[in-house]
Amino acid sequence: MAITRVCTLTSTNANTYSTSDEWIAEHGKCGLGHATVESGTIVADGTNAVTRTLVYADAAARTSHNTAGNSDTSYTTTFVSESTT
């Protein structure tokens, strides 16, 4: 079963982001390019936060990515939801 995980990423500075390209230019792809991620999006809304959605083939792929961790302190991650299809 595919796993879809949604998180809010919030910049630790005062910058705002009108597009995902602006966010990525400053913070990188934030997991979108990880080998276990089948697809993903970053959606900006003009605030200092974006919504990131990552899709994994299964729970093992999600666990593998989550185990890798994140050492980037330029943003915080807040879990929103996870669903299976």
C-alpha positions in Angstrom: 0.0 0.0 0.0 1.2 3.5 -0.9 1.8 5.9 2.0 1.1 9.6 1.7 2.6 11.8 4.4 1.8 15.5 4.7 3.8 17.9 6.9 4.1 21.6 7.4 7.6 23.0 7.1 8.1 26.4 8.8 11.2 28.5 8.1 13.1 29.6 11.2 13.7 33.0 9.7 11.3 35.8 8.8 11.3 35.1 5.0 8.0 34.3 3.2 7.6 32.1 0.1 5.1 32.7 -2.7 6.3 29.7 -4.7 7.8 26.3 -4.1 10.8 27.4 -6.1 11.5 30.2 -3.6 11.4 27.7 -0.7 13.6 25.1 -2.5 16.1 27.8 -3.4 16.6 28.6 0.2 15.9 25.3 2.0 16.5 22.6 -0.7 14.2 19.9 -1.8 13.4 18.8 1.8 13.1 15.1 1.0 11.6 15.3 -2.5 14.7 13.7 -4.0 15.1 10.9 -1.5 15.5 7.5 -3.1 12.5 6.1 -1.3 10.1 8.9 -2.3 8.0 8.0 -5.3 6.6 11.5 -5.7 6.2 14.7 -3.7 5.2 18.3 -3.8 5.9 21.5 -1.9 3.1 24.1 -1.9 3.8 27.7 -0.8 1.1 30.1 0.3 3.0 33.4 0.8 3.7 32.8 4.5 6.9 31.5 6.1 5.6 27.9 5.9 4.9 25.4 3.1 3.0 22.1 2.9 5.1 19.2 1.8 3.5 15.9 0.6 5.6 12.8 0.1 4.4 9.5 -1.4 6.1 6.2 -0.6 5.5 2.8 -2.1 5.0 1.3 1.4 5.6 1.7 5.1 9.1 0.2 4.8 10.1 3.0 2.4 8.6 5.7 4.7 10.4 4.2 7.7 13.7 4.1 5.7 13.4 7.8 4.9 12.3 8.9 8.4 15.3 7.0 9.9 17.7 9.0 7.7 16.6 12.1 9.8 17.0 15.8 9.1 19.9 17.9 10.3 18.7 21.1 8.6 17.9 23.7 11.3 16.7 26.3 8.8 13.1 25.0 9.2 10.9 22.9 11.5 8.7 20.1 10.5 5.2 19.5 11.9 3.3 16.4 11.1 -0.2 16.9 9.5 -1.5 13.6 8.3 -0.6 10.2 6.9 -2.8 7.9 4.8 -2.6 4.7 2.8 -4.1 3.9 -0.6 
